Amino acid sequence: MFLNDNMKGIKASPFVTIVESDSIKEEQSQKVIYDILSPFKGKIDSIILGCTHFPYIKEEIHEILPNVTLIESGEATSKVLYDYLKEHNLLEDVENRELMFLTTSNKEDALKQLDRLNQKFDIIEEVRID
């Protein structure tokens, strides 16, 4: 999918599965990452990491595309969210807050992911979206 003459979007959803299954270093995962990215060797100068999962494979991306600049969207997204919360007086006192994590996946799988990412929440609930 070409976004314009100078930009191209690529389907990289397998990266999400690789990160969530904690299999980045496994041979099959390395092959999937290589197969998706190698066609772009010498053809691109920058990649926008448009998913929160993609920074976890920055090392692998640089191994395949060493001269590519990686642009992370997470920091910019965090700033926009912070500014919005501040503007609407929605920031909570850190000492008196309760963090809730809602997941549409299996709660046990979510707990494993959160633990692996060293994320702690006060409440974790499984929800359904119909």
RAKA-V820379 format. One record per backbone hydrogen bond with DSSP energy under -0.5 kcal/mol. NH is the residue of the N-H (numbers start at 1). CO is the residue of the C=O. If there is no record, write none. Layout:
nh={NH/NH}
co={CO/CO}
//
This chain:
nh={3/3/4/7/9/12/15/16/17/18/19/20/21/22/23/26/30/31/32/33/34/35/36/37/38/40/41/43/44/47/49/49/50/54/55/56/57/58/61/62/63/64/65/68/69/71/71/72/73/77/78/79/80/81/82/83/84/85/86/87/88/89/90/91/96/97/101/102/103/110/111/112/113/114/115/116/117/118/119/122/123/125/127/130}
co={1/7/7/4/1/10/12/13/13/14/15/16/17/19/18/23/26/27/28/29/30/31/32/33/34/37/38/40/40/69/47/71/48/51/51/53/54/55/57/58/59/60/61/65/45/47/69/70/49/73/74/75/76/77/78/79/80/81/82/83/84/86/85/85/93/94/123/100/125/106/107/108/109/110/111/112/113/115/114/99/99/101/103/128}
//
